């Protein structure tokens, strides 16, 4: 699992997808690790709607174009360039963070921006990933998505196809 120690940065980035991500981003915000939060793919899962009811609107930046983790990295980089941010804490679920770091590293490349990856905790346990259908599905989904992302396959259409295969084989 990837879960780095947070430190003060220019912005916190919360990725959509559930399981405590917004709450972890809010916790880091309240601990003053940054004064701004980018809500990436914010219209998914009503993430933006939740964020604007829980945090000051002036502290939030909506990113609403991303259709995948890889695209979140692309659009977050553009927002960081626009606002001249050079450091960020990226928040996602513990099981998702390996792919997040992979995709963000590919997009940000060798530039000098500092990215710190902080996980929200979920019920997923990598040591016992085979113990439930949910954990098996998460594990296989994440590895397939990493492989797909390597070959330029990402977005909602790719996700729909992936979930069809996962349901056929594992549910």
C-alpha positions in Angstrom: 0.0 0.0 0.0 1.1 3.5 -0.8 0.4 6.0 2.0 3.0 8.7 2.4 3.4 11.1 5.3 1.6 14.4 4.6 3.4 17.7 4.7 2.4 21.3 3.9 1.7 21.7 0.2 0.0 24.2 -2.2 -3.1 22.1 -2.8 -4.8 18.9 -1.8 -6.3 16.8 -4.7 -9.3 14.5 -3.9 -10.1 12.0 -6.5 -13.6 10.7 -7.0 -14.5 7.1 -6.4 -15.7 6.8 -2.8 -14.7 5.2 0.4 -13.5 8.1 2.6 -11.6 10.1 0.0 -13.4 13.4 0.6 -13.3 12.9 4.4 -9.5 12.3 4.2 -9.0 15.4 2.1 -11.1 17.4 4.6 -9.0 16.0 7.5 -5.8 17.2 5.8 -7.4 20.6 5.0 -8.5 21.1 8.6 -5.0 20.2 9.8 -3.8 23.0 7.5 -1.7 21.0 5.1 -3.1 23.2 2.3 -5.6 26.0 1.9 -7.1 24.7 -1.3 -8.6 21.4 -2.5 -9.0 20.3 -6.1 -12.0 18.0 -6.4 -11.1 15.9 -9.4 -13.9 14.4 -11.5 -16.0 16.2 -9.0 -19.4 15.7 -10.6 -19.1 11.9 -10.2 -20.7 10.3 -7.1 -21.9 13.8 -6.1 -18.5 14.5 -4.7 -18.6 18.2 -5.5 -22.1 18.5 -4.0 -20.8 17.0 -0.7 -17.6 19.1 -0.8 -19.5 22.4 -1.1 -21.7 21.6 1.9 -18.8 20.6 4.1 -16.0 23.1 3.3 -15.8 26.8 2.4 -16.6 27.3 -1.3 -13.5 29.6 -1.5 -11.3 26.7 -0.6 -12.5 24.4 -3.4 -11.6 24.1 -7.1 -13.7 21.9 -9.3 -12.2 19.7 -12.0 -15.1 18.2 -14.0 -13.5 16.9 -17.3 -11.8 13.8 -16.2 -13.2 10.4 -17.1 -10.5 8.3 -15.5 -7.6 8.3 -13.1 -5.2 9.1 -15.9 -7.3 12.0 -17.2 -7.6 13.3 -13.6 -3.8 13.5 -13.6 -3.9 15.4 -16.9 -6.5 18.0 -15.7 -5.0 18.3 -12.3 -1.7 19.2 -13.8 -3.3 21.9 -15.9 -5.1 23.4 -12.9 -1.8 23.3 -10.9 -0.1 25.1 -13.8 -2.9 27.7 -14.0 -2.7 28.5 -10.3 1.1 28.1 -10.2 0.9 25.3 -7.6 4.1 23.2 -7.3 3.2 20.7 -4.6 0.1 18.6 -3.9 -1.2 15.8 -1.7 -3.1 13.4 -3.8 -5.9 11.6 -1.9 -7.5 8.3 -3.0 -8.5 5.0 -1.5 -5.8 2.7 -0.3 -6.4 0.0 -2.9 -6.4 2.6 -5.7 -3.2 4.5 -4.8 -0.8 2.3 -6.7 -2.5 3.1 -9.9 -2.9 6.7 -8.9 0.8 7.1 -8.3 1.6 5.3 -11.6 -0.7 7.5 -13.7 0.2 10.8 -12.0 3.9 9.9 -12.3 3.4 9.3 -16.1 1.6 12.6 -16.6 3.8 14.8 -14.4 7.0 13.1 -15.6 10.2 14.7 -14.6 8.9 18.1 -13.8 9.8 19.6 -10.4 6.3 19.5 -8.9 6.2 17.5 -5.6 3.4 15.0 -5.3 2.6 13.2 -2.0 0.2 10.3 -2.0 -2.0 9.9 1.1 -4.6 7.1 1.2 -8.0 7.0 2.8 -8.5 3.7 4.6 -11.0 1.2 3.4 -12.0 -2.3 4.4 -9.8 -3.7 1.6 -6.9 -5.8 3.0 -4.2 -6.6 0.5 -2.9 -9.5 2.6 -6.2 -11.2 2.4 -7.4 -10.0 -1.0 -8.8 -13.5 -1.9 -11.1 -13.7 1.2 -14.1 -11.9 -0.3 -15.6 -11.4 -3.8 -15.4 -7.7 -3.3 -11.6 -7.8 -2.6 -11.0 -10.2 -5.4 -12.9 -7.9 -7.7 -10.9 -4.8 -6.5 -7.6 -6.6 -6.9 -8.2 -7.8 -10.4 -9.8 -4.6 -11.5 -6.8 -2.5 -10.3 -4.3 -4.7 -12.0 -6.2 -4.8 -15.2 -6.6 -1.0 -15.2 -2.9 -0.6 -14.6 -2.2 -2.8 -17.6 -4.8 -1.0 -19.7 -3.4 2.4 -18.7 0.0 1.3 -19.8 -1.4 0.8 -23.3 -3.5 3.9 -23.3 -6.8 2.3 -22.4 -8.8 4.3 -19.9 -12.1 6.2 -19.5 -15.7 5.2 -18.9 -16.0 2.9 -22.0 -13.0 0.9 -20.9 -14.4 0.7 -17.4 -17.8 -0.6 -18.6 -16.0 -3.4 -20.6 -13.8 -4.2 -17.7 -16.7 -4.5 -15.2 -18.6 -6.8 -17.7 -15.6 -9.2 -17.7 -15.1 -9.0 -13.9 -18.8 -9.8 -13.3 -18.7 -12.7 -15.7 -15.7 -14.3 -14.1 -16.0 -13.4 -10.4 -19.7 -12.8 -9.4 
